[in-house]
Amino acid sequence: MILVKTIDQLRKMLEHYRGNGQKIGFVPTMGALHEGHISLIEQARQSSDFVTASIFVNPTQFNSSEDFKKYP
């Protein structure tokens, strides 16, 4: 697993894989990873050479900004 924290890092990595002619799979998530996400990642691995997943946490999902700040 490679943890990418910036768009620039991700772009460079994806350029590398695309440049080698590899197929890239993508699994978007909204945090709180669970078995369903793992299943999607496994499916993507079967049809791709490289799989990337995003974790987007939407602050508007939370009742208060304090809850959002405490979210891992």
GROMACS elastic network, one bead per residue, 0.5 to 0.9 nm:
[ bonds ]
;  ai    aj funct       b0    kb
    4     7     6  0.79789   500
    4     9     6  0.62668   500
    4    10     6  0.62450   500
    5     8     6  0.87239   500
    5     9     6  0.71646   500
    5    10     6  0.78923   500
    6     9     6  0.53163   500
    6    10     6  0.64610   500
    6    11     6  0.87602   500
    7    10     6  0.50643   500
    7    11     6  0.60793   500
    7    12     6  0.86447   500
    8    11     6  0.51326   500
    8    12     6  0.62552   500
    8    13     6  0.86351   500
    9    12     6  0.53106   500
    9    13     6  0.62452   500
    9    14     6  0.86762   500
   10    13     6  0.51370   500
   10    14     6  0.60811   500
   10    15     6  0.84718   500
   11    14     6  0.51864   500
   11    15     6  0.60129   500
   11    16     6  0.86069   500
   12    15     6  0.50989   500
   12    16     6  0.63260   500
   12    17     6  0.89406   500
   13    16     6  0.51710   500
   13    17     6  0.65718   500
   13    18     6  0.87319   500
   14    17     6  0.51596   500
   14    18     6  0.59931   500
   14    19     6  0.82698   500
   14    24     6  0.78563   500
   15    18     6  0.50993   500
   15    19     6  0.57706   500
   15    20     6  0.85321   500
   16    19     6  0.50782   500
   16    20     6  0.64214   500
   16    21     6  0.88924   500
   16    22     6  0.88732   500
   17    20     6  0.51738   500
   17    21     6  0.65126   500
   17    22     6  0.53352   500
   17    23     6  0.75767   500
   17    24     6  0.75430   500
   17    49     6  0.85688   500
   17    50     6  0.76206   500
   18    22     6  0.53683   500
   18    23     6  0.70067   500
   18    24     6  0.76520   500
   19    22     6  0.74314   500
   22    48     6  0.76263   500
   22    49     6  0.56687   500
   22    50     6  0.71856   500
   23    47     6  0.80259   500
   23    48     6  0.50291   500
   23    49     6  0.51760   500
   23    50     6  0.64736   500
   23    51     6  0.86004   500
   24    44     6  0.85543   500
   24    47     6  0.87552   500
   24    48     6  0.54766   500
   24    49     6  0.60550   500
   24    51     6  0.56828   500
   24    52     6  0.73397   500
   25    41     6  0.83547   500
   25    44     6  0.54317   500
   25    45     6  0.71608   500
   25    47     6  0.75205   500
   25    48     6  0.53852   500
   25    49     6  0.75347   500
   25    50     6  0.61006   500
   25    52     6  0.61107   500
   25    53     6  0.82850   500
   26    41     6  0.80944   500
   26    44     6  0.71740   500
   26    50     6  0.87104   500
   26    51     6  0.57602   500
   26    53     6  0.55471   500
   26    54     6  0.78312   500
   27    37     6  0.77318   500
   27    40     6  0.67907   500
   27    41     6  0.64124   500
   27    44     6  0.76103   500
   27    51     6  0.75980   500
   27    52     6  0.63647   500
   27    54     6  0.65092   500
   28    37     6  0.87417   500
   28    52     6  0.84465   500
   28    53     6  0.54986   500
   28    55     6  0.66004   500
   28    56     6  0.77942   500
   29    32     6  0.82018   500
   29    33     6  0.74484   500
   29    37     6  0.74454   500
   29    53     6  0.71072   500
   29    54     6  0.57044   500
   29    56     6  0.62358   500
   29    57     6  0.83967   500
   30    33     6  0.79618   500
   30    54     6  0.78156   500
   30    55     6  0.53204   500
   30    57     6  0.52413   500
   30    58     6  0.72340   500
   31    34     6  0.89041   500
   31    54     6  0.85234   500
   31    55     6  0.51742   500
   31    56     6  0.61230   500
   31    57     6  0.56824   500
   31    58     6  0.88233   500
   32    55     6  0.86215   500
   32    57     6  0.88913   500
   33    36     6  0.79691   500
   33    37     6  0.61524   500
   33    38     6  0.79304   500
   33    55     6  0.84823   500
   34    37     6  0.55039   500
   34    38     6  0.66463   500
   34    39     6  0.89522   500
   35    39     6  0.61699   500
   35    40     6  0.86923   500
   36    39     6  0.50651   500
   36    40     6  0.63821   500
   36    41     6  0.87293   500
   37    40     6  0.50683   500
   37    41     6  0.62016   500
   37    42     6  0.86221   500
   38    41     6  0.50332   500
   38    42     6  0.61529   500
   38    43     6  0.86294   500
   39    42     6  0.50965   500
   39    43     6  0.62539   500
   39    44     6  0.86517   500
   40    43     6  0.50752   500
   40    44     6  0.61678   500
   40    45     6  0.86213   500
   41    44     6  0.50169   500
   41    45     6  0.61705   500
   41    46     6  0.88098   500
   41    51     6  0.71470   500
   41    52     6  0.83582   500
   41    53     6  0.77765   500
   42    45     6  0.50361   500
   42    46     6  0.65236   500
   43    46     6  0.52576   500
   43    47     6  0.68341   500
   43    48     6  0.87467   500
   44    47     6  0.53700   500
   44    48     6  0.58201   500
   44    49     6  0.87422   500
   44    50     6  0.84014   500
   44    51     6  0.64352   500
   45    48     6  0.51489   500
   45    49     6  0.66969   500
   45    50     6  0.68821   500
   45    51     6  0.61656   500
   46    49     6  0.80601   500
   48    51     6  0.66031   500
   57    60     6  0.88504   500
   57    61     6  0.80550   500
   57    68     6  0.87987   500
   57    71     6  0.89629   500
   58    61     6  0.56959   500
   58    62     6  0.79874   500
   58    68     6  0.87606   500
   59    62     6  0.59053   500
   59    63     6  0.89557   500
   59    64     6  0.87874   500
   59    65     6  0.75146   500
   59    68     6  0.61166   500
   60    63     6  0.76201   500
   60    64     6  0.86010   500
   60    65     6  0.87358   500
   60    68     6  0.86831   500
   61    64     6  0.89375   500
   61    68     6  0.83713   500
   62    65     6  0.69357   500
   62    66     6  0.86196   500
   62    67     6  0.62152   500
   62    68     6  0.59557   500
   63    66     6  0.84559   500
   63    67     6  0.68930   500
   63    68     6  0.81973   500
   64    67     6  0.53885   500
   64    68     6  0.67191   500
   64    69     6  0.89206   500
   65    68     6  0.50137   500
   65    69     6  0.62029   500
   65    70     6  0.87293   500
   66    69     6  0.50518   500
   66    70     6  0.63158   500
   66    71     6  0.87654   500
   67    70     6  0.52118   500
   67    71     6  0.63307   500
   68    71     6  0.51918   500
   68    72     6  0.86264   500
   69    72     6  0.81180   500
